[in-house]
Amino acid sequence: MSSPTTRDSRTAASTESTESQNDRRPLERLVPHLIDAVRKTGFWTAIVLPFLYVPLLATGLSTAAETLTFLALLGTNLVALYVGHTYRQ
């Protein structure tokens, strides 16, 4: 026989799990009809962008424009990783 405390903790865990899933997926609420395309684009962008780092790092980040370009690519890659991390899961 299970105690009421056990059932309460299971219910609470289930509720927390559902709430955390809703909190982790704000993109689905914003663009539900485009979610697959957005995730696919984010996934593949996150894979391709690091190849653009190679020429910048090979020549060195000697100017402010090169450094800014590298940081912009890095920031874009982080956003793409966040958006595309659940693609095909």
Disulfide bonds with the S-S distance in Angstrom:
none
